[in-house]
Amino acid sequence: MFCLREDSYNAHVATTIRIQFAHRLRALRNRAGWTQEELAERAELAYRHVQRLESLKNPPPAKIDTLEKLAKAFKIPPAKLLEFS
């Protein structure tokens, strides 16, 4: 059985990773010179979903399918999306 403290820690780690991913996604998009709309079109994702993924307030979890679509749009391996500095 997990205690509340561990659950709180796990939630914090998940949120931290999502925020790092949001920063990474925005940096890659800006480096490519694309708007959120352009990225959404290239990745075959909804514009609103790209907005949420880049949100720093409460970004949603990114599914594997989404990571694959984004990587394909950027023409990079999916693992590169998760390289946080």
DRENPA-3360 file (N, C-alpha, C; in nm, 2 decimals, always signed):
BEGIN
1 = MFCLREDS = +0.08/-0.12/+0.00/+0.00/+0.00/+0.00/+0.09/+0.12/+0.00 ~ +0.06/+0.22/-0.09/+0.13/+0.34/-0.10/+0.08/+0.44/+0.00 ~ +0.17/+0.52/+0.06/+0.12/+0.63/+0.15/+0.10/+0.75/+0.06 ~ +0.03/+0.84/+0.12/-0.01/+0.97/+0.05/+0.12/+1.04/+0.00 ~ +0.22/+1.04/+0.08/+0.35/+1.11/+0.05/+0.41/+1.05/-0.08 ~ +0.41/+0.92/-0.10/+0.46/+0.86/-0.22/+0.37/+0.90/-0.34 ~ +0.24/+0.89/-0.32/+0.15/+0.93/-0.43/+0.17/+1.08/-0.47 ~ +0.19/+1.16/-0.37/+0.22/+1.30/-0.40/+0.35/+1.32/-0.48;
9 = YNAHVATT = +0.45/+1.24/-0.44/+0.58/+1.25/-0.50/+0.56/+1.20/-0.65 ~ +0.50/+1.09/-0.67/+0.48/+1.04/-0.81/+0.40/+1.14/-0.89 ~ +0.30/+1.20/-0.84/+0.23/+1.30/-0.91/+0.31/+1.42/-0.95 ~ +0.40/+1.46/-0.86/+0.49/+1.57/-0.88/+0.59/+1.54/-0.99 ~ +0.64/+1.42/-0.99/+0.74/+1.37/-1.09/+0.67/+1.37/-1.23 ~ +0.55/+1.32/-1.24/+0.47/+1.31/-1.36/+0.45/+1.45/-1.42 ~ +0.41/+1.54/-1.33/+0.39/+1.68/-1.37/+0.52/+1.75/-1.42 ~ +0.63/+1.72/-1.35/+0.76/+1.78/-1.39/+0.80/+1.73/-1.53;
17 = IRIQFAHR = +0.78/+1.60/-1.55/+0.82/+1.54/-1.68/+0.73/+1.61/-1.79 ~ +0.60/+1.62/-1.76/+0.51/+1.68/-1.86/+0.55/+1.83/-1.89 ~ +0.59/+1.90/-1.79/+0.63/+2.04/-1.82/+0.76/+2.04/-1.89 ~ +0.86/+1.95/-1.86/+0.98/+1.94/-1.94/+0.95/+1.91/-2.09 ~ +0.85/+1.82/-2.11/+0.81/+1.78/-2.24/+0.75/+1.90/-2.31 ~ +0.67/+1.98/-2.24/+0.61/+2.10/-2.30/+0.71/+2.20/-2.35 ~ +0.82/+2.22/-2.26/+0.93/+2.31/-2.30/+1.00/+2.25/-2.42 ~ +1.02/+2.12/-2.42/+1.10/+2.06/-2.54/+1.02/+2.07/-2.67;
25 = LRALRNRA = +0.89/+2.04/-2.66/+0.80/+2.05/-2.78/+0.80/+2.19/-2.83 ~ +0.79/+2.29/-2.75/+0.78/+2.43/-2.79/+0.92/+2.47/-2.85 ~ +1.03/+2.43/-2.79/+1.16/+2.46/-2.85/+1.18/+2.40/-2.98 ~ +1.14/+2.27/-3.00/+1.15/+2.21/-3.13/+1.07/+2.28/-3.24 ~ +0.94/+2.31/-3.20/+0.85/+2.38/-3.29/+0.91/+2.52/-3.33 ~ +0.96/+2.59/-3.23/+1.01/+2.72/-3.26/+1.14/+2.71/-3.35 ~ +1.22/+2.61/-3.32/+1.34/+2.59/-3.40/+1.30/+2.56/-3.55 ~ +1.19/+2.49/-3.57/+1.15/+2.46/-3.70/+1.08/+2.58/-3.77;
33 = GWTQEELA = +1.05/+2.68/-3.69/+0.98/+2.80/-3.74/+0.83/+2.78/-3.77 ~ +0.77/+2.69/-3.69/+0.63/+2.65/-3.72/+0.54/+2.72/-3.61 ~ +0.42/+2.74/-3.64/+0.32/+2.78/-3.55/+0.26/+2.65/-3.49 ~ +0.18/+2.66/-3.38/+0.12/+2.54/-3.33/+0.02/+2.48/-3.43 ~ -0.04/+2.57/-3.51/-0.13/+2.51/-3.61/-0.06/+2.43/-3.72 ~ +0.06/+2.48/-3.76/+0.14/+2.41/-3.85/+0.19/+2.28/-3.80 ~ +0.23/+2.28/-3.67/+0.28/+2.15/-3.61/+0.16/+2.05/-3.61 ~ +0.05/+2.10/-3.57/-0.07/+2.01/-3.56/-0.10/+1.95/-3.70;
41 = ERAELAYR = -0.10/+2.03/-3.80/-0.13/+1.98/-3.94/-0.02/+1.88/-3.98 ~ +0.11/+1.91/-3.96/+0.21/+1.82/-4.00/+0.21/+1.69/-3.92 ~ +0.17/+1.70/-3.79/+0.17/+1.58/-3.71/+0.03/+1.51/-3.71 ~ -0.06/+1.56/-3.79/-0.20/+1.51/-3.80/-0.26/+1.49/-3.66 ~ -0.25/+1.60/-3.58/-0.31/+1.62/-3.45/-0.40/+1.74/-3.45 ~ -0.49/+1.74/-3.36/-0.58/+1.85/-3.34/-0.50/+1.97/-3.29 ~ -0.52/+2.09/-3.34/-0.46/+2.21/-3.29/-0.47/+2.23/-3.14 ~ -0.59/+2.20/-3.09/-0.61/+2.22/-2.94/-0.52/+2.12/-2.86;
49 = HVQRLESL = -0.50/+2.00/-2.92/-0.41/+1.90/-2.85/-0.27/+1.95/-2.84 ~ -0.22/+2.01/-2.95/-0.08/+2.07/-2.95/-0.08/+2.18/-2.85 ~ -0.18/+2.26/-2.84/-0.18/+2.37/-2.74/-0.17/+2.32/-2.60 ~ -0.25/+2.21/-2.57/-0.25/+2.15/-2.44/-0.11/+2.09/-2.41 ~ -0.05/+2.02/-2.51/+0.08/+1.96/-2.48/+0.18/+2.06/-2.45 ~ +0.17/+2.18/-2.51/+0.27/+2.29/-2.48/+0.23/+2.37/-2.36 ~ +0.12/+2.34/-2.30/+0.08/+2.42/-2.18/+0.17/+2.40/-2.06 ~ +0.20/+2.50/-1.99/+0.29/+2.49/-1.87/+0.20/+2.48/-1.74;
57 = KNPPPAKI = +0.07/+2.50/-1.75/-0.01/+2.50/-1.63/-0.05/+2.36/-1.60 ~ -0.10/+2.28/-1.69/-0.14/+2.14/-1.66/-0.14/+2.06/-1.79 ~ -0.02/+2.03/-1.84/-0.01/+1.96/-1.96/-0.06/+1.82/-1.95 ~ -0.13/+1.76/-2.05/-0.18/+1.63/-2.04/-0.07/+1.53/-2.06 ~ -0.09/+1.40/-2.03/+0.01/+1.30/-2.06/+0.01/+1.28/-2.21 ~ +0.12/+1.25/-2.27/+0.13/+1.23/-2.41/+0.14/+1.08/-2.44 ~ +0.05/+1.03/-2.53/+0.04/+0.89/-2.56/+0.15/+0.86/-2.66 ~ +0.19/+0.73/-2.66/+0.29/+0.68/-2.76/+0.26/+0.72/-2.90;
65 = DTLEKLAK = +0.13/+0.70/-2.94/+0.09/+0.74/-3.08/+0.12/+0.89/-3.10 ~ +0.09/+0.97/-3.01/+0.11/+1.12/-3.02/+0.26/+1.14/-3.04 ~ +0.35/+1.08/-2.95/+0.49/+1.10/-2.97/+0.54/+1.06/-3.10 ~ +0.49/+0.94/-3.15/+0.53/+0.90/-3.29/+0.49/+1.00/-3.40 ~ +0.37/+1.05/-3.39/+0.33/+1.15/-3.49/+0.41/+1.28/-3.48 ~ +0.44/+1.32/-3.36/+0.53/+1.44/-3.34/+0.67/+1.42/-3.40 ~ +0.72/+1.30/-3.36/+0.86/+1.27/-3.41/+0.86/+1.27/-3.56 ~ +0.76/+1.21/-3.62/+0.76/+1.20/-3.77/+0.75/+1.34/-3.83;
73 = AFKIPPAK = +0.67/+1.43/-3.77/+0.66/+1.57/-3.82/+0.80/+1.64/-3.81 ~ +0.87/+1.62/-3.70/+1.00/+1.68/-3.69/+1.11/+1.60/-3.76 ~ +1.08/+1.48/-3.81/+1.18/+1.40/-3.87/+1.29/+1.36/-3.78 ~ +1.26/+1.32/-3.66/+1.35/+1.28/-3.55/+1.30/+1.15/-3.49 ~ +1.39/+1.07/-3.43/+1.34/+0.95/-3.36/+1.26/+0.99/-3.24 ~ +1.16/+0.92/-3.20/+1.07/+0.95/-3.09/+1.15/+0.98/-2.96 ~ +1.26/+0.91/-2.93/+1.34/+0.93/-2.81/+1.39/+1.07/-2.80 ~ +1.42/+1.13/-2.92/+1.47/+1.27/-2.91/+1.37/+1.37/-2.86;
81 = LLEFS = +1.24/+1.34/-2.86/+1.14/+1.42/-2.80/+1.16/+1.43/-2.65 ~ +1.22/+1.33/-2.59/+1.23/+1.32/-2.45/+1.37/+1.35/-2.40 ~ +1.45/+1.41/-2.48/+1.58/+1.45/-2.43/+1.57/+1.59/-2.37 ~ +1.56/+1.60/-2.24/+1.55/+1.72/-2.17/+1.69/+1.77/-2.12 ~ +1.71/+1.90/-2.13/+1.84/+1.95/-2.09/+1.83/+2.01/-1.95;
% end
